[in-house]
Amino acid sequence: MLAEQKNPMMQNKNTSDCSLSRRSLLKRCGTGLAAFGLAGLLRDDRMLHASTSTTDEALNPLLSKPPHFPGKAKRVIHLFMNGGPSHVDTFDYKPELQKRDGQKLPFNLKTERKTGVALASPFKFKRYGESGIHVSELFHHTAQHIDDIAVINSMHADVPNHEPSLLLMNCGESRLVRPSVGSWITYGLGTENQNLPGYIALCPGGYPIKDTQNWQSAFLPGVFQGTHVDTKHKSIEKLIEHVTNAKLTRDQQRQQLNTLNRLNQIHREQAGTDPALEARIQSYELAFRMQMEATDVFDISREPQHVLDAYGKGVNARQLLIARRLVERGVRYVQVWHGSGQPWDNHDDLEVNHRRLAGECDQGIGALLNDLKQRGLLDETLVIWGGEFGRTPVVEMPTPGSNAGKINGRDHNHHGFTVWMAGGGVKGGQTYGATDEFGFKATENPVHVHDLHATMLQLLGFNHKQLTYRYAGRDFRLTDVHGNVIHDLIDS
């Protein structure tokens, strides 16, 4: 029986697919290119119907799509302070902690490492805005916009470790491979600019902990995964490698892609759909289109001097300005990481390091919020600030191999921490929920990470229970079987 079987690749030698001549190939590709070109022009001129057909979406899954219902937000900027900023030193004012400095607290919850007595915040807090919300001196620029900000002081996660907490915050699941938040959002909404990725992760100096898993698409089509840009570079050629082709013209590159696409189509018809191949095809097409716009959007030298001055100097100021330019041009989801590794993970020298880190980003964050508001973008742009967890109100004790033993830092704290949101339909000028009097555990209106994700999707126009993707025999969603929308955070 085995001897009688034929190689399917050798059967039907006279079929048009396997005996396609160069003349036929070029003729068919030329006709297809003309059709694609006409469709693109008609779409740009709004001469085609606004709704996307199944065929259109198959050709380009990133085409803009409507949500379940009209959303207040259309795009997201996620400011990720990786490593875990201390909430009791930034946005969660605890006067009782100041009084108990150096004393043993009535309780001490288990975290990752051994901890000791209460450690008062070395930073001064004051009230800002008409809402009178307390904010640390570390974020006095950001605090100027407190009336547009909803401070969630009752966040909580599952464990006090970076890796699972990063995946929980970014993918809704701490252990298993799941799509990232940005992937779900671009899957649901597409993107408004077909010449740029729908989801971009800005991280200077390399990758954070867990690397590209933080912006993975997992079982969603690969076109929805995040695109990493190393913002430590200033020149466009280094920010985006090979953004220009010194050897081929755009027409020649287009001809190459058309030929490659036809060969891939032949392979698809013979071997079936291959998600990896589909992702590669889409990445080639996107890279080609990016040449039209990427050289402009990442070039902040085009900004007026007063805008550059407002954001300040340094890599964080630069990437925050790039984030505004990206959403302004229709990118759906931009994640801005403070830096590679876990810069906010201050087990030692918390006062020195937190002051330095906040100094690197506070002015830029304040300028970003102001810039978005002045340009009329804040109402439709959801801005989120926070890390994967917070830090303990008690001091971390010396642990050989884990810290420097200076007894002036804080351990990880998943029991209670702070995330804030602004714009995009958020009801600003409020604090929601609270930790206990020392800042250890969320006690009033606790908000789990799943609840945060459900609320984000609600602001974007999605019922989080209905934004699903069929995989391995079941319907998956960002919030899995969890999550409650926090309606008090949404402006009516």
MIGU-208397 format. One record per residue (C-alpha): residue number from 1; residue in three letters; x, y negated, z negated. Coordinates in nm, 2 decimals, padded with zeros to 4 digits, m for minus. Last residue first. Layout:
# residues N
- nr_rest_east_north_up
- NUM_ALA_X_Y_Z
...
//
This chain:
# residues 492
- nr_rest_east_north_up
- 492_SER_m02.17_m05.89_m03.26
- 491_ASP_m01.80_m05.90_m03.34
- 490_ILE_m01.66_m05.55_m03.40
- 489_LEU_m01.47_m05.47_m03.72
- 488_ASP_m01.79_m05.41_m03.92
- 487_HIS_m01.88_m05.15_m03.66
- 486_ILE_m01.61_m04.91_m03.78
- 485_VAL_m01.67_m04.63_m03.53
- 484_ASN_m01.63_m04.29_m03.69
- 483_GLY_m01.38_m04.02_m03.59
- 482_HIS_m01.35_m03.65_m03.59
- 481_VAL_m01.41_m03.34_m03.37
- 480_ASP_m01.12_m03.42_m03.13
- 479_THR_m01.07_m03.80_m03.16
- 478_LEU_m00.90_m03.83_m02.82
- 477_ARG_m01.14_m03.59_m02.65
- 476_PHE_m01.12_m03.23_m02.53
- 475_ASP_m01.40_m03.03_m02.36
- 474_ARG_m01.34_m02.66_m02.37
- 473_GLY_m01.24_m02.37_m02.15
- 472_ALA_m00.87_m02.43_m02.12
- 471_TYR_m00.93_m02.80_m02.02
- 470_ARG_m01.23_m03.01_m01.96
- 469_TYR_m01.17_m03.38_m02.03
- 468_THR_m01.39_m03.59_m02.25
- 467_LEU_m01.49_m03.95_m02.31
- 466_GLN_m01.83_m03.86_m02.46
- 465_LYS_m01.76_m03.84_m02.83
- 464_HIS_m01.56_m04.16_m02.81
- 463_ASN_m01.86_m04.35_m02.67
- 462_PHE_m01.67_m04.59_m02.45
- 461_GLY_m01.69_m04.96_m02.37
- 460_LEU_m01.34_m05.08_m02.45
- 459_LEU_m01.44_m05.20_m02.80
- 458_GLN_m01.60_m04.85_m02.86
- 457_LEU_m01.27_m04.69_m02.75
- 456_MET_m01.07_m04.89_m03.00
- 455_THR_m01.33_m04.81_m03.28
- 454_ALA_m01.30_m04.44_m03.21
- 453_HIS_m00.92_m04.47_m03.22
- 452_LEU_m00.92_m04.65_m03.55
- 451_ASP_m01.16_m04.39_m03.69
- 450_HIS_m00.93_m04.11_m03.58
- 449_VAL_m00.64_m04.29_m03.76
- 448_HIS_m00.84_m04.27_m04.08
- 447_VAL_m01.01_m04.58_m04.22
- 446_PRO_m01.09_m04.58_m04.60
- 445_ASN_m01.37_m04.81_m04.70
- 444_GLU_m01.22_m04.90_m05.04
- 443_THR_m00.97_m04.66_m05.19
- 442_ALA_m00.68_m04.64_m04.95
- 441_LYS_m00.38_m04.52_m05.16
- 440_PHE_m00.06_m04.67_m05.29
- 439_GLY_m00.11_m05.05_m05.28
- 438_PHE_m00.07_m05.13_m05.65
- 437_GLU_m00.43_m05.24_m05.72
- 436_ASP_m00.57_m04.95_m05.51
- 435_THR_m00.58_m04.99_m05.13
- 434_ALA_m00.84_m05.20_m04.96
- 433_GLY_m01.11_m05.20_m04.68
- 432_TYR_m01.15_m05.46_m04.41
- 431_THR_m00.98_m05.80_m04.43
- 430_GLN_m01.15_m06.07_m04.23
- 429_GLY_m01.08_m06.37_m04.01
- 428_GLY_m01.15_m06.19_m03.69
- 427_LYS_m01.44_m05.98_m03.56
- 426_VAL_m01.27_m05.79_m03.28
- 425_GLY_m01.43_m05.82_m02.93
- 424_GLY_m01.11_m05.79_m02.74
- 423_GLY_m00.91_m06.02_m02.96
- 422_ALA_m00.72_m05.92_m03.27
- 421_MET_m00.64_m05.60_m03.46
- 420_TRP_m00.45_m05.53_m03.78
- 419_VAL_m00.30_m05.21_m03.92
- 418_THR_m00.22_m05.17_m04.29
- 417_PHE_m00.13_m04.88_m04.51
- 416_GLY_m00.26_m04.62_m04.75
- 415_HIS_m00.20_m04.25_m04.83
- 414_HIS_00.06_m04.21_m04.55
- 413_ASN_00.34_m04.37_m04.75
- 412_HIS_00.70_m04.34_m04.64
- 411_ASP_00.96_m04.42_m04.91
- 410_ARG_01.06_m04.77_m05.02
- 409_GLY_01.40_m04.94_m05.06
- 408_ASN_01.61_m05.10_m05.32
- 407_ILE_01.75_m04.80_m05.52
- 406_LYS_02.09_m04.83_m05.34
- 405_GLY_02.13_m04.45_m05.31
- 404_ALA_02.24_m04.47_m04.94
- 403_ASN_01.95_m04.26_m04.83
- 402_SER_01.87_m03.90_m04.71
- 401_GLY_02.21_m03.72_m04.73
- 400_PRO_02.22_m03.75_m05.11
- 399_THR_01.88_m03.86_m05.25
- 398_PRO_01.88_m04.18_m05.46
- 397_MET_01.53_m04.28_m05.58
- 396_GLU_01.28_m04.46_m05.36
- 395_VAL_01.12_m04.75_m05.53
- 394_VAL_00.74_m04.76_m05.59
- 393_PRO_00.48_m04.95_m05.38
- 392_THR_00.53_m04.68_m05.12
- 391_ARG_00.56_m04.76_m04.75
- 390_GLY_00.32_m04.77_m04.46
- 389_PHE_00.23_m04.53_m04.18
- 388_GLU_00.27_m04.47_m03.80
- 387_GLY_00.33_m04.85_m03.74
- 386_GLY_00.11_m05.15_m03.70
- 385_TRP_m00.02_m05.42_m03.47
- 384_ILE_m00.31_m05.40_m03.22
- 383_VAL_m00.41_m05.66_m02.96
- 382_LEU_m00.73_m05.60_m02.76
- 381_THR_m00.74_m05.82_m02.46
- 380_GLU_m01.08_m05.94_m02.33
- 379_ASP_m01.14_m06.24_m02.56
- 378_LEU_m00.76_m06.29_m02.57
- 377_LEU_m00.73_m06.36_m02.20
- 376_GLY_m00.86_m06.71_m02.17
- 375_ARG_m00.52_m06.85_m02.08
- 374_GLN_m00.49_m07.05_m02.41
- 373_LYS_m00.60_m06.75_m02.61
- 372_LEU_m00.35_m06.51_m02.45
- 371_ASP_m00.07_m06.77_m02.51
- 370_ASN_m00.16_m06.83_m02.87
- 369_LEU_m00.17_m06.45_m02.95
- 368_LEU_00.16_m06.40_m02.76
- 367_ALA_00.33_m06.70_m02.93
- 366_GLY_00.24_m06.57_m03.27
- 365_ILE_00.37_m06.23_m03.18
- 364_GLY_00.69_m06.38_m03.04
- 363_GLN_00.75_m06.58_m03.35
- 362_ASP_00.71_m06.27_m03.57
- 361_CYS_00.92_m06.04_m03.36
- 360_GLU_01.29_m06.06_m03.44
- 359_GLY_01.24_m06.24_m03.77
- 358_ALA_01.01_m05.96_m03.88
- 357_LEU_01.30_m05.72_m03.83
- 356_ARG_01.56_m05.93_m04.01
- 355_ARG_01.34_m05.99_m04.31
- 354_HIS_01.24_m05.63_m04.32
- 353_ASN_01.61_m05.53_m04.31
- 352_VAL_01.73_m05.76_m04.59
- 351_GLU_01.44_m05.70_m04.83
- 350_LEU_01.43_m05.32_m04.76
- 349_ASP_01.79_m05.26_m04.83
- 348_ASP_01.75_m04.89_m04.84
- 347_HIS_01.47_m04.65_m04.73
- 346_ASN_01.39_m04.90_m04.46
- 345_ASP_01.22_m04.71_m04.17
- 344_TRP_01.13_m05.02_m03.97
- 343_PRO_01.39_m04.95_m03.70
- 342_GLN_01.27_m04.60_m03.62
- 341_GLY_01.46_m04.47_m03.31
- 340_SER_01.46_m04.72_m03.03
- 339_GLY_01.31_m05.06_m03.07
- 338_HIS_01.01_m05.27_m03.17
- 337_TRP_00.78_m05.07_m02.94
- 336_VAL_00.55_m05.27_m02.72
- 335_GLN_00.27_m05.06_m02.57
- 334_VAL_00.09_m05.20_m02.27
- 333_TYR_m00.25_m05.05_m02.15
- 332_ARG_m00.46_m05.16_m01.85
- 331_VAL_m00.21_m05.35_m01.63
- 330_GLY_m00.41_m05.61_m01.45
- 329_ARG_m00.17_m05.89_m01.37
- 328_GLU_m00.24_m06.09_m01.69
- 327_VAL_m00.19_m05.76_m01.87
- 326_LEU_00.16_m05.73_m01.74
- 325_ARG_00.26_m06.10_m01.78
- 324_ARG_00.15_m06.09_m02.15
- 323_ALA_00.35_m05.77_m02.20
- 322_ILE_00.65_m05.94_m02.04
- 321_LEU_00.63_m06.22_m02.29
- 320_LEU_00.63_m05.97_m02.57
- 319_GLN_00.93_m05.80_m02.41
- 318_ARG_01.13_m06.12_m02.41
- 317_ALA_01.05_m06.22_m02.76
- 316_ASN_01.14_m05.87_m02.87
- 315_VAL_01.47_m05.87_m02.68
- 314_GLY_01.59_m06.20_m02.83
- 313_LYS_01.50_m06.57_m02.82
- 312_GLY_01.18_m06.76_m02.89
- 311_TYR_00.83_m06.70_m02.77
- 310_ALA_00.75_m07.07_m02.77
- 309_ASP_01.08_m07.17_m02.61
- 308_LEU_01.01_m06.94_m02.31
- 307_VAL_00.67_m07.10_m02.28
- 306_HIS_00.81_m07.45_m02.30
- 305_GLN_01.07_m07.36_m02.04
- 304_PRO_00.81_m07.27_m01.78
- 303_GLU_00.80_m06.90_m01.68
- 302_ARG_00.97_m06.78_m01.36
- 301_SER_01.27_m06.67_m01.57
- 300_ILE_01.04_m06.41_m01.71
- 299_ASP_01.11_m06.17_m01.42
- 298_PHE_00.93_m05.85_m01.51
- 297_VAL_00.61_m05.95_m01.32
- 296_ASP_00.79_m06.06_m01.00
- 295_THR_01.02_m05.78_m00.92
- 294_ALA_00.74_m05.54_m01.02
- 293_GLU_00.50_m05.67_m00.76
- 292_MET_00.56_m05.55_m00.41
- 291_GLN_00.83_m05.29_m00.50
- 290_MET_00.57_m05.13_m00.73
- 289_ARG_00.38_m05.00_m00.43
- 288_PHE_00.65_m04.76_m00.33
- 287_ALA_00.70_m04.64_m00.69
- 286_LEU_00.32_m04.59_m00.71
- 285_GLU_00.32_m04.37_m00.40
- 284_TYR_00.62_m04.16_m00.53
- 283_SER_00.46_m04.13_m00.87
- 282_GLN_00.13_m04.02_m00.72
- 281_ILE_00.30_m03.74_m00.52
- 280_ARG_00.50_m03.63_m00.83
- 279_ALA_00.18_m03.61_m01.03
- 278_GLU_00.01_m03.41_m00.76
- 277_LEU_00.30_m03.17_m00.75
- 276_ALA_00.30_m03.11_m01.12
- 275_PRO_m00.08_m03.06_m01.11
- 274_ASP_m00.05_m02.79_m00.84
- 273_THR_m00.36_m02.75_m00.63
- 272_GLY_m00.37_m02.44_m00.41
- 271_ALA_m00.09_m02.26_m00.24
- 270_GLN_m00.19_m02.29_00.13
- 269_GLU_m00.40_m02.60_00.13
- 268_ARG_m00.17_m02.77_m00.12
- 267_HIS_00.14_m02.68_00.08
- 266_ILE_m00.01_m02.83_00.39
- 265_GLN_m00.11_m03.14_00.19
- 264_ASN_00.25_m03.17_00.06
- 263_LEU_00.38_m03.17_00.41
- 262_ARG_00.13_m03.44_00.50
- 261_ASN_00.23_m03.65_00.20
- 260_LEU_00.60_m03.61_00.29
- 259_THR_00.54_m03.74_00.64
- 258_ASN_00.34_m04.04_00.51
- 257_LEU_00.60_m04.11_00.24
- 256_GLN_00.88_m04.12_00.50
- 255_GLN_00.68_m04.35_00.73
- 254_ARG_00.61_m04.58_00.44
- 253_GLN_00.98_m04.59_00.36
- 252_GLN_01.05_m04.69_00.72
- 251_ASP_00.79_m04.96_00.71
- 250_ARG_00.93_m05.09_00.38
- 249_THR_01.28_m05.12_00.53
- 248_LEU_01.54_m04.85_00.44
- 247_LYS_01.90_m04.88_00.32
- 246_ALA_01.91_m05.13_00.04
- 245_ASN_01.59_m05.00_m00.13
- 244_THR_01.46_m05.21_m00.41
- 243_VAL_01.31_m05.10_m00.74
- 242_HIS_01.59_m04.84_m00.76
- 241_GLU_01.60_m04.86_m01.14
- 240_ILE_01.34_m05.08_m01.31
- 239_LEU_01.48_m05.29_m01.59
- 238_LYS_01.83_m05.25_m01.45
- 237_GLU_01.74_m05.39_m01.10
- 236_ILE_01.52_m05.65_m01.27
- 235_SER_01.81_m05.79_m01.47
- 234_LYS_01.74_m05.85_m01.84
- 233_HIS_01.80_m05.51_m01.99
- 232_LYS_01.71_m05.43_m02.35
- 231_THR_01.36_m05.39_m02.21
- 230_ASP_01.40_m05.02_m02.13
- 229_VAL_01.08_m04.95_m01.94
- 228_HIS_00.88_m04.63_m02.00
- 227_THR_00.59_m04.54_m01.78
- 226_GLY_00.30_m04.39_m01.97
- 225_GLN_00.11_m04.09_m01.85
- 224_PHE_m00.21_m04.12_m01.65
- 223_VAL_m00.06_m04.01_m01.31
- 222_GLY_00.03_m03.68_m01.48
- 221_PRO_m00.32_m03.55_m01.47
- 220_LEU_m00.46_m03.50_m01.82
- 219_PHE_m00.32_m03.18_m01.98
- 218_ALA_m00.05_m03.37_m02.17
- 217_SER_m00.06_m03.73_m02.05
- 216_GLN_00.25_m03.82_m02.27
- 215_TRP_00.30_m04.17_m02.42
- 214_ASN_00.44_m04.08_m02.76
- 213_GLN_00.57_m03.75_m02.62
- 212_THR_00.82_m03.96_m02.43
- 211_ASP_01.06_m03.97_m02.72
- 210_LYS_00.94_m03.80_m03.04
- 209_ILE_01.13_m04.07_m03.24
- 208_PRO_01.15_m04.39_m03.04
- 207_TYR_01.32_m04.40_m02.70
- 206_GLY_01.60_m04.60_m02.54
- 205_GLY_01.75_m04.94_m02.62
- 204_PRO_01.44_m05.15_m02.59
- 203_CYS_01.10_m04.99_m02.57
- 202_LEU_00.82_m05.12_m02.34
- 201_ALA_00.56_m04.84_m02.27
- 200_ILE_00.35_m04.91_m01.96
- 199_TYR_00.01_m04.77_m01.87
- 198_GLY_m00.17_m04.85_m01.55
- 197_PRO_00.15_m04.85_m01.35
- 196_LEU_00.18_m05.14_m01.11
- 195_ASN_00.08_m05.20_m00.75
- 194_GLN_m00.27_m05.06_m00.80
- 193_ASN_m00.36_m05.35_m01.03
- 192_GLU_m00.69_m05.33_m01.21
- 191_THR_m00.63_m04.99_m01.38
- 190_GLY_m00.83_m04.67_m01.43
- 189_LEU_m01.09_m04.70_m01.69
- 188_GLY_m01.14_m04.36_m01.84
- 187_TYR_m00.81_m04.19_m01.74
- 186_THR_m00.63_m04.52_m01.81
- 185_ILE_m00.78_m04.52_m02.16
- 184_TRP_m00.71_m04.15_m02.23
- 183_SER_m00.35_m04.20_m02.11
- 182_GLY_m00.30_m04.51_m02.33
- 181_VAL_m00.43_m04.31_m02.63
- 180_SER_m00.18_m04.03_m02.57
- 179_PRO_m00.28_m03.69_m02.43
- 178_ARG_m00.25_m03.39_m02.66
- 177_VAL_00.02_m03.13_m02.73
- 176_LEU_m00.05_m02.98_m03.07
- 175_ARG_00.10_m03.10_m03.40
- 174_SER_m00.01_m03.45_m03.51
- 173_GLU_m00.31_m03.50_m03.30
- 172_GLY_m00.48_m03.83_m03.21
- 171_CYS_m00.21_m03.90_m02.94
- 170_ASN_m00.04_m04.22_m03.05
- 169_MET_m00.12_m04.25_m03.42
- 168_LEU_m00.13_m03.87_m03.47
- 167_LEU_00.19_m03.82_m03.26
- 166_LEU_00.37_m04.08_m03.47
- 165_SER_00.24_m03.93_m03.79
- 164_PRO_00.36_m03.58_m03.69
- 163_GLU_00.71_m03.70_m03.61
- 162_HIS_00.76_m03.96_m03.89
- 161_ASN_00.67_m03.76_m04.20
- 160_PRO_00.44_m03.87_m04.48
- 159_VAL_00.14_m03.65_m04.38
- 158_ASP_m00.22_m03.70_m04.28
- 157_ALA_m00.29_m04.07_m04.21
- 156_HIS_m00.45_m04.35_m04.40
- 155_MET_m00.56_m04.71_m04.31
- 154_SER_m00.73_m04.91_m04.59
- 153_ASN_m00.58_m05.26_m04.54
- 152_ILE_m00.74_m05.32_m04.20
- 151_VAL_m00.66_m05.68_m04.12
- 150_ALA_m00.90_m05.83_m03.86
- 149_ILE_m00.73_m06.12_m03.68
- 148_ASP_m00.87_m06.42_m03.50
- 147_ASP_m00.88_m06.63_m03.83
- 146_ILE_m00.53_m06.50_m03.90
- 145_HIS_m00.39_m06.69_m03.60
- 144_GLN_m00.14_m06.90_m03.79
- 143_ALA_m00.05_m06.59_m03.99
- 142_THR_00.14_m06.45_m03.69
- 141_HIS_00.39_m06.74_m03.72
- 140_HIS_00.41_m06.69_m04.10
- 139_PHE_00.48_m06.32_m04.06
- 138_LEU_00.77_m06.26_m04.31
- 137_GLU_00.62_m06.52_m04.54
- 136_SER_00.36_m06.26_m04.64
- 135_VAL_00.00_m06.31_m04.55
- 134_HIS_m00.30_m06.37_m04.79
- 133_ILE_m00.63_m06.43_m04.61
- 132_GLY_m00.79_m06.77_m04.67
- 131_SER_m01.06_m06.73_m04.40
- 130_GLU_m01.02_m07.09_m04.30
- 129_GLY_m00.66_m07.02_m04.21
- 128_TYR_m00.38_m06.89_m04.43
- 127_ARG_m00.33_m06.80_m04.79
- 126_LYS_00.02_m06.75_m04.93
- 125_PHE_00.25_m06.46_m05.00
- 124_LYS_00.61_m06.47_m05.11
- 123_PHE_00.85_m06.19_m05.03
- 122_PRO_01.06_m05.98_m05.28
- 121_SER_00.77_m05.74_m05.32
- 120_ALA_00.77_m05.58_m05.66
- 119_LEU_00.91_m05.22_m05.69
- 118_ALA_00.72_m05.01_m05.93
- 117_VAL_00.91_m04.72_m06.09
- 116_GLY_01.05_m04.40_m05.93
- 115_THR_01.03_m04.21_m05.60
- 114_LYS_01.15_m03.87_m05.48
- 113_ARG_01.11_m03.82_m05.11
- 112_GLU_00.84_m03.74_m04.85
- 111_THR_00.53_m03.86_m05.05
- 110_LYS_00.35_m03.73_m05.36
- 109_LEU_00.14_m03.99_m05.54
- 108_ASN_00.26_m04.17_m05.85
- 107_PHE_00.01_m04.25_m06.12
- 106_PRO_m00.02_m04.49_m06.41
- 105_LEU_00.28_m04.68_m06.27
- 104_LYS_00.62_m04.68_m06.44
- 103_GLN_00.76_m05.03_m06.48
- 102_GLY_01.03_m05.20_m06.29
- 101_ASP_00.79_m05.46_m06.14
- 100_ARG_00.45_m05.42_m06.30
- 99_LYS_00.35_m05.79_m06.27
- 98_GLN_00.44_m05.80_m05.90
- 97_LEU_00.25_m05.49_m05.84
- 96_GLU_m00.06_m05.65_m06.00
- 95_PRO_m00.03_m05.94_m05.75
- 94_LYS_m00.07_m05.70_m05.46
- 93_TYR_m00.10_m05.87_m05.12
- 92_ASP_m00.15_m05.63_m04.83
- 91_PHE_m00.04_m05.80_m04.51
- 90_THR_00.35_m05.79_m04.51
- 89_ASP_00.54_m05.67_m04.81
- 88_VAL_00.27_m05.44_m04.95
- 87_HIS_00.21_m05.31_m04.60
- 86_SER_00.57_m05.19_m04.57
- 85_PRO_00.65_m05.13_m04.20
- 84_GLY_00.67_m04.77_m04.09
- 83_GLY_00.95_m04.65_m03.86
- 82_ASN_00.80_m04.78_m03.54
- 81_MET_00.64_m05.13_m03.55
- 80_PHE_00.42_m05.07_m03.25
- 79_LEU_00.25_m05.37_m03.09
- 78_HIS_m00.03_m05.22_m02.89
- 77_ILE_m00.15_m05.45_m02.61
- 76_VAL_m00.48_m05.33_m02.47
- 75_ARG_m00.71_m05.41_m02.17
- 74_LYS_m01.07_m05.47_m02.08
- 73_ALA_m01.21_m05.54_m02.42
- 72_LYS_m01.58_m05.63_m02.50
- 71_GLY_m01.70_m05.32_m02.33
- 70_PRO_m02.01_m05.29_m02.10
- 69_PHE_m02.13_m04.93_m02.14
- 68_HIS_m01.99_m04.59_m02.05
- 67_PRO_m01.69_m04.75_m01.89
- 66_PRO_m01.66_m04.86_m01.52
- 65_LYS_m01.37_m04.74_m01.31
- 64_SER_m01.07_m04.92_m01.16
- 63_LEU_m00.87_m04.70_m00.92
- 62_LEU_m00.60_m04.51_m01.10
- 61_PRO_m00.71_m04.17_m00.97
- 60_ASN_m00.61_m04.26_m00.62
- 59_LEU_m00.69_m04.03_m00.33
- 58_ALA_m00.91_m03.82_m00.56
- 57_GLU_m01.08_m04.13_m00.69
- 56_ASP_m01.16_m04.25_m00.34
- 55_THR_m01.30_m03.91_m00.24
- 54_THR_m01.52_m03.90_m00.56
- 53_SER_m01.65_m04.24_m00.47
- 52_THR_m01.56_m04.56_m00.66
- 51_SER_m01.83_m04.81_m00.73
- 50_ALA_m01.77_m05.16_m00.60
- 49_HIS_m01.90_m05.09_m00.25
- 48_LEU_m01.65_m05.19_00.02
- 47_MET_m01.63_m05.54_00.15
- 46_ARG_m01.47_m05.66_m00.17
- 45_ASP_m01.19_m05.83_00.02
- 44_ASP_m00.93_m05.62_m00.16
- 43_ARG_m01.14_m05.31_m00.09
- 42_LEU_m01.17_m05.39_00.28
- 41_LEU_m00.80_m05.44_00.31
- 40_GLY_m00.72_m05.12_00.12
- 39_ALA_m00.98_m04.92_00.33
- 38_LEU_m00.82_m05.06_00.65
- 37_GLY_m00.47_m04.95_00.54
- 36_PHE_m00.59_m04.61_00.44
- 35_ALA_m00.76_m04.56_00.78
- 34_ALA_m00.46_m04.68_00.97
- 33_LEU_m00.23_m04.46_00.76
- 32_GLY_m00.45_m04.16_00.84
- 31_THR_m00.44_m04.22_01.21
- 30_GLY_m00.07_m04.26_01.21
- 29_CYS_m00.02_m03.94_01.00
- 28_ARG_m00.23_m03.75_01.25
- 27_LYS_m00.04_m03.87_01.55
- 26_LEU_00.30_m03.83_01.38
- 25_LEU_00.22_m03.47_01.29
- 24_SER_00.08_m03.39_01.63
- 23_ARG_00.39_m03.52_01.80
- 22_ARG_00.62_m03.34_01.55
- 21_SER_00.43_m03.02_01.62
- 20_LEU_00.21_m02.85_01.37
- 19_SER_00.26_m02.47_01.40
- 18_CYS_00.18_m02.38_01.04
- 17_ASP_m00.11_m02.61_00.99
- 16_SER_m00.25_m02.57_01.34
- 15_THR_m00.28_m02.19_01.31
- 14_ASN_m00.08_m01.99_01.55
- 13_LYS_00.13_m01.81_01.29
- 12_ASN_m00.18_m01.68_01.12
- 11_GLN_00.01_m01.47_00.86
- 10_MET_00.38_m01.53_00.77
- 9_MET_00.31_m01.74_00.46
- 8_PRO_00.06_m01.49_00.35
- 7_ASN_00.34_m01.23_00.33
- 6_LYS_00.19_m00.91_00.46
- 5_GLN_00.08_m00.61_00.26
- 4_GLU_00.13_m00.27_00.43
- 3_ALA_00.44_m00.18_00.25
- 2_LEU_00.27_m00.24_m00.08
- 1_MET_00.00_00.00_00.00
//
